[in-house]
Amino acid sequence: MPVEAIKCPSDLLPTKSILEDRNNIEVTTEEITLSHQRLCFALLNYLRSVMTPNYKDTGLPDADQIMISCPRLIPYERLVIDFAIKLLEQILKDLCALTTQT
Protein backbone atom coordinates (compact mmCIF):
# COMPACT_ATOMS: atom_id res chain seq x y z
CA MET A 1 0.00 0.00 0.00
CA PRO A 2 1.40 3.43 -0.94
CA VAL A 3 2.47 5.77 1.81
CA GLU A 4 2.06 8.94 -0.24
CA ALA A 5 -0.96 10.22 -2.13
CA ILE A 6 -1.18 9.24 -5.79
CA LYS A 7 -0.91 12.41 -7.83
CA CYS A 8 -2.13 11.33 -11.26
CA PRO A 9 -3.68 8.25 -12.88
CA SER A 10 -0.61 7.48 -14.96
CA ASP A 11 1.24 6.76 -11.68
CA LEU A 12 -0.74 3.49 -11.53
CA LEU A 13 -0.08 2.42 -15.10
CA PRO A 14 2.90 0.21 -15.97
CA THR A 15 5.91 1.90 -17.50
CA LYS A 16 7.15 1.07 -20.96
CA SER A 17 10.07 -0.93 -19.55
CA ILE A 18 7.71 -3.03 -17.41
CA LEU A 19 5.50 -3.76 -20.42
CA GLU A 20 8.51 -4.70 -22.55
CA ASP A 21 9.78 -7.18 -19.93
CA ARG A 22 7.44 -9.96 -21.07
CA ASN A 23 9.21 -12.64 -19.02
CA ASN A 24 8.19 -10.94 -15.77
CA ILE A 25 4.94 -9.23 -16.78
CA GLU A 26 2.79 -11.49 -14.59
CA VAL A 27 4.96 -10.72 -11.57
CA THR A 28 5.21 -6.96 -12.05
CA THR A 29 1.63 -6.17 -13.11
CA GLU A 30 -1.92 -7.15 -12.28
CA GLU A 31 -4.52 -7.64 -14.97
CA ILE A 32 -7.96 -6.16 -14.36
CA THR A 33 -10.62 -6.89 -16.95
CA LEU A 34 -13.07 -4.10 -17.73
CA SER A 35 -16.46 -4.53 -19.36
CA HIS A 36 -18.33 -1.87 -21.27
CA GLN A 37 -20.86 0.04 -19.13
CA ARG A 38 -20.27 -2.09 -16.00
CA LEU A 39 -18.59 -1.41 -12.69
CA CYS A 40 -15.41 -3.37 -12.15
CA PHE A 41 -15.26 -4.31 -8.49
CA ALA A 42 -11.66 -5.51 -8.80
CA LEU A 43 -10.64 -2.05 -10.04
CA LEU A 44 -12.59 -0.29 -7.30
CA ASN A 45 -11.13 -2.56 -4.62
CA TYR A 46 -7.63 -1.97 -5.98
CA LEU A 47 -8.18 1.80 -5.97
CA ARG A 48 -9.61 1.66 -2.45
CA SER A 49 -6.42 -0.08 -1.35
CA VAL A 50 -4.06 2.49 -2.88
CA MET A 51 -6.07 5.70 -2.42
CA THR A 52 -6.16 5.80 1.39
CA PRO A 53 -3.29 8.32 1.63
CA ASN A 54 -5.21 10.59 -0.77
CA TYR A 55 -8.23 10.55 1.54
CA LYS A 56 -6.19 11.07 4.68
CA ASP A 57 -4.55 14.12 3.04
CA THR A 58 -7.98 15.75 2.54
CA GLY A 59 -8.54 16.13 6.27
CA LEU A 60 -12.06 14.70 5.96
CA PRO A 61 -13.37 12.87 9.02
CA ASP A 62 -13.44 9.12 9.66
CA ALA A 63 -10.29 8.22 7.69
CA ASP A 64 -9.83 5.36 10.15
CA GLN A 65 -13.21 3.94 9.06
CA ILE A 66 -12.15 3.17 5.47
CA MET A 67 -12.80 -0.40 4.33
CA ILE A 68 -10.94 -1.65 1.30
CA SER A 69 -13.20 -4.61 0.62
CA CYS A 70 -16.48 -2.68 0.42
CA PRO A 71 -17.88 0.86 0.29
CA ARG A 72 -18.30 2.50 3.67
CA LEU A 73 -17.66 6.25 3.51
CA ILE A 74 -19.43 8.21 0.81
CA PRO A 75 -16.72 10.92 0.54
CA TYR A 76 -14.05 8.24 0.13
CA GLU A 77 -16.08 6.39 -2.50
CA ARG A 78 -16.51 9.64 -4.41
CA LEU A 79 -12.74 10.14 -4.32
CA VAL A 80 -12.18 6.57 -5.55
CA ILE A 81 -14.78 6.79 -8.33
CA ASP A 82 -13.50 10.20 -9.49
CA PHE A 83 -10.00 8.75 -9.66
CA ALA A 84 -11.28 5.63 -11.48
CA ILE A 85 -12.82 7.87 -14.14
CA LYS A 86 -9.54 9.77 -14.54
CA LEU A 87 -7.63 6.48 -14.75
CA LEU A 88 -9.95 5.11 -17.45
CA GLU A 89 -9.69 8.38 -19.38
CA GLN A 90 -5.88 8.12 -19.20
CA ILE A 91 -5.97 4.51 -20.44
CA LEU A 92 -8.23 5.53 -23.33
CA LYS A 93 -5.93 8.44 -24.18
CA ASP A 94 -2.88 6.13 -24.13
CA LEU A 95 -4.64 3.55 -26.30
CA CYS A 96 -5.69 6.19 -28.82
CA ALA A 97 -2.11 7.50 -28.97
CA LEU A 98 -0.83 3.97 -29.44
CA THR A 99 -3.22 3.21 -32.32
CA THR A 100 -2.34 6.43 -34.14
CA GLN A 101 1.36 5.51 -33.96
CA THR A 102 0.89 2.24 -35.85
C-alpha positions as CSV (number, residue, x, y, z in Angstrom):
1,M,0.0,0.0,0.0
2,P,1.4,3.4,-0.9
3,V,2.5,5.8,1.8
4,E,2.1,8.9,-0.2
5,A,-1.0,10.2,-2.1
6,I,-1.2,9.2,-5.8
7,K,-0.9,12.4,-7.8
8,C,-2.1,11.3,-11.3
9,P,-3.7,8.2,-12.9
10,S,-0.6,7.5,-15.0
11,D,1.2,6.8,-11.7
12,L,-0.7,3.5,-11.5
13,L,-0.1,2.4,-15.1
14,P,2.9,0.2,-16.0
15,T,5.9,1.9,-17.5
16,K,7.1,1.1,-21.0
17,S,10.1,-0.9,-19.5
18,I,7.7,-3.0,-17.4
19,L,5.5,-3.8,-20.4
20,E,8.5,-4.7,-22.5
21,D,9.8,-7.2,-19.9
22,R,7.4,-10.0,-21.1
23,N,9.2,-12.6,-19.0
24,N,8.2,-10.9,-15.8
25,I,4.9,-9.2,-16.8
26,E,2.8,-11.5,-14.6
27,V,5.0,-10.7,-11.6
28,T,5.2,-7.0,-12.1
29,T,1.6,-6.2,-13.1
30,E,-1.9,-7.1,-12.3
31,E,-4.5,-7.6,-15.0
32,I,-8.0,-6.2,-14.4
33,T,-10.6,-6.9,-17.0
34,L,-13.1,-4.1,-17.7
35,S,-16.5,-4.5,-19.4
36,H,-18.3,-1.9,-21.3
37,Q,-20.9,0.0,-19.1
38,R,-20.3,-2.1,-16.0
39,L,-18.6,-1.4,-12.7
40,C,-15.4,-3.4,-12.2
41,F,-15.3,-4.3,-8.5
42,A,-11.7,-5.5,-8.8
43,L,-10.6,-2.1,-10.0
44,L,-12.6,-0.3,-7.3
45,N,-11.1,-2.6,-4.6
46,Y,-7.6,-2.0,-6.0
47,L,-8.2,1.8,-6.0
48,R,-9.6,1.7,-2.4
49,S,-6.4,-0.1,-1.3
50,V,-4.1,2.5,-2.9
51,M,-6.1,5.7,-2.4
52,T,-6.2,5.8,1.4
53,P,-3.3,8.3,1.6
54,N,-5.2,10.6,-0.8
55,Y,-8.2,10.6,1.5
56,K,-6.2,11.1,4.7
57,D,-4.6,14.1,3.0
58,T,-8.0,15.8,2.5
59,G,-8.5,16.1,6.3
60,L,-12.1,14.7,6.0
61,P,-13.4,12.9,9.0
62,D,-13.4,9.1,9.7
63,A,-10.3,8.2,7.7
64,D,-9.8,5.4,10.2
65,Q,-13.2,3.9,9.1
66,I,-12.2,3.2,5.5
67,M,-12.8,-0.4,4.3
68,I,-10.9,-1.6,1.3
69,S,-13.2,-4.6,0.6
70,C,-16.5,-2.7,0.4
71,P,-17.9,0.9,0.3
72,R,-18.3,2.5,3.7
73,L,-17.7,6.2,3.5
74,I,-19.4,8.2,0.8
75,P,-16.7,10.9,0.5
76,Y,-14.1,8.2,0.1
77,E,-16.1,6.4,-2.5
78,R,-16.5,9.6,-4.4
79,L,-12.7,10.1,-4.3
80,V,-12.2,6.6,-5.5
81,I,-14.8,6.8,-8.3
82,D,-13.5,10.2,-9.5
83,F,-10.0,8.8,-9.7
84,A,-11.3,5.6,-11.5
85,I,-12.8,7.9,-14.1
86,K,-9.5,9.8,-14.5
87,L,-7.6,6.5,-14.8
88,L,-10.0,5.1,-17.4
89,E,-9.7,8.4,-19.4
90,Q,-5.9,8.1,-19.2
91,I,-6.0,4.5,-20.4
92,L,-8.2,5.5,-23.3
93,K,-5.9,8.4,-24.2
94,D,-2.9,6.1,-24.1
95,L,-4.6,3.5,-26.3
96,C,-5.7,6.2,-28.8
97,A,-2.1,7.5,-29.0
98,L,-0.8,4.0,-29.4
99,T,-3.2,3.2,-32.3
100,T,-2.3,6.4,-34.1
101,Q,1.4,5.5,-34.0
102,T,0.9,2.2,-35.9
